[in-house]
Amino acid sequence: MQEGFVGVLPEPQLRELLNKLGLQSSLEQDLAALAVAQATGDMAEVLPALATLLTRYPNNGQILLKAAQVYLAQGDDALANQYLDLIDPSDRATSDQADGLRGLLILRQSLADLGDSELDIAYGKAGKTALAGDFAAALEGFLGVVERDRTYRKDGGRKAMLTLFKLLGDSDPLTLTYRKRLMQALY
């Protein structure tokens, strides 16, 4: 026998109770299947799992974000943009992350026209690191660019860091650490 409840519970408490009982929604099960497929790195498993999610939950902002992330990682910027455009701008949580992904798309495009200067090389390395998902190293690289020349590429290092902050979210430890370090470098 499990401890239950009487009356109405707020959604977070109800979800917590269901988790304690080991119950998952079909959305949670489908997301878990996608996570397992992504962990293997096999796109032959990832794409069908993603297609299932998109079919069942076509308007879910988190699912649309995951689709955009998958196609961004594959280098299909047009398809990633299509999924980002479907995200409801009034949903602040997913909208900020979508803006971060759009920033990564812009960053990828900006890497195509880099020169051979020391700052170009540092910026390019940080950008490629960000696109590969190593955000700590990317933030460190962009911070180095800001510290050397804030005006490089019209404040490109700072703007790239702000893009990653949006992608990571305000409460992420990397955001908190590097936002402080960026402010120290700027002022």
Beta strands, then each sheet from edge to edge (+ up, - down):
end
